[in-house]
Amino acid sequence: MSPGPYDMDAPDPRAERETKEAKGIMVLVILAVMLFAVVGSLDWYQNADRADLFNGMAQDMFTLHLIPFEMLGFLLLAALIGALYLANKEGTRR
């Protein structure tokens, strides 16, 4: 016997949606608490001296390692184009 429009054993789509929304809100709250805990534990004034480290690293990246950096960018672009091509198969075009 096929289920009719008033089948009482069928799951309620509104209840499933509300459950998913509640789970999403719980995950969001947990992530927000973790973010505030991490940001609050950092000592921002001690880390201000690290700016010289990042300046030196950027200087090396764009002078000594410019060619590998550009090659990596082209490799990532090719991977993105390949992923888009594989995701858009002939059968799914409209």
Backbone torsions as a table, in degrees:
resi	resn	phi	psi	omega
1	MET	NA	128.9	-178.9
2	SER	-81.5	148.2	-179.9
3	PRO	-70.0	135.8	179.8
4	GLY	-87.5	-179.7	-179.0
5	PRO	-68.6	-18.7	-178.7
6	TYR	-112.9	34.0	-179.5
7	ASP	-70.5	122.9	-176.5
8	MET	-78.8	-19.0	-179.4
9	ASP	-84.8	-10.6	-179.5
10	ALA	-71.9	141.6	179.6
11	PRO	-68.7	146.0	-179.2
12	ASP	-81.9	118.3	-178.2
13	PRO	-65.2	-29.1	177.9
14	ARG	-68.0	-38.6	179.4
15	ALA	-66.9	-39.6	178.0
16	GLU	-64.7	-40.8	178.9
17	ARG	-65.6	-41.6	179.0
18	GLU	-65.4	-35.8	177.3
19	THR	-66.2	-43.1	178.1
20	LYS	-64.3	-40.3	178.6
21	GLU	-64.1	-41.1	179.4
22	ALA	-64.4	-41.5	177.7
23	LYS	-64.1	-41.3	178.8
24	GLY	-63.1	-40.7	178.9
25	ILE	-66.3	-39.9	178.4
26	MET	-63.1	-43.1	178.2
27	VAL	-63.8	-41.0	179.0
28	LEU	-62.6	-42.5	179.3
29	VAL	-65.4	-42.6	179.4
30	ILE	-62.7	-44.3	179.0
31	LEU	-64.7	-37.6	178.9
32	ALA	-66.1	-41.3	177.8
33	VAL	-63.6	-42.5	178.9
34	MET	-64.3	-40.4	179.8
35	LEU	-64.0	-45.7	179.0
36	PHE	-64.6	-34.3	178.6
37	ALA	-67.0	-42.0	-179.1
38	VAL	-70.2	-46.3	-178.7
39	VAL	-66.0	-37.3	179.9
40	GLY	-70.7	-23.9	-178.1
41	SER	-85.3	-11.6	-179.4
42	LEU	-77.5	142.6	175.1
43	ASP	-100.1	98.8	-171.3
44	TRP	-68.6	-28.5	-176.7
45	TYR	-76.1	-33.3	177.5
46	GLN	-72.2	-30.5	-178.0
47	ASN	-81.1	-3.1	179.9
48	ALA	-68.2	-24.5	179.1
49	ASP	-73.1	-13.3	-178.6
50	ARG	-78.1	-3.8	179.8
51	ALA	-61.6	-35.5	177.6
52	ASP	-64.1	-36.8	178.1
53	LEU	-62.5	-45.3	-178.9
54	PHE	-69.6	-34.5	177.0
55	ASN	-64.4	-42.7	177.8
56	GLY	-65.1	-39.6	179.4
57	MET	-65.5	-40.8	178.2
58	ALA	-66.5	-39.0	178.2
59	GLN	-61.4	-44.1	178.4
60	ASP	-65.9	-40.0	-176.7
61	MET	-64.2	-38.3	-175.7
62	PHE	-97.2	6.0	173.4
63	THR	-121.4	-65.0	-176.4
64	LEU	-72.5	-37.4	-173.0
65	HIS	-113.1	32.6	-176.9
66	LEU	-68.1	-44.5	-177.4
67	ILE	-64.2	-48.8	176.7
68	PRO	-62.2	-34.2	178.1
69	PHE	-63.9	-43.9	178.3
70	GLU	-67.6	-39.2	178.3
71	MET	-63.2	-39.5	177.1
72	LEU	-63.8	-38.8	177.2
73	GLY	-62.5	-42.8	177.8
74	PHE	-67.3	-36.2	177.6
75	LEU	-64.5	-42.8	177.8
76	LEU	-66.4	-36.1	176.6
77	LEU	-64.9	-42.5	178.0
78	ALA	-64.6	-38.1	177.8
79	ALA	-65.2	-39.5	178.6
80	LEU	-65.0	-44.8	179.1
81	ILE	-64.0	-41.3	177.3
82	GLY	-63.5	-40.3	178.8
83	ALA	-66.1	-39.7	177.5
84	LEU	-65.4	-38.6	179.1
85	TYR	-65.4	-43.7	-179.6
86	LEU	-69.0	-31.8	-179.5
87	ALA	-74.2	-26.3	-176.9
88	ASN	-106.2	77.4	-179.0
89	LYS	-76.6	165.2	-178.1
90	GLU	-59.7	-37.0	-176.7
91	GLY	-70.4	-18.8	-176.4
92	THR	-97.5	-4.9	179.3
93	ARG	-73.8	145.2	-178.9
94	ARG	-111.4	NA	NA
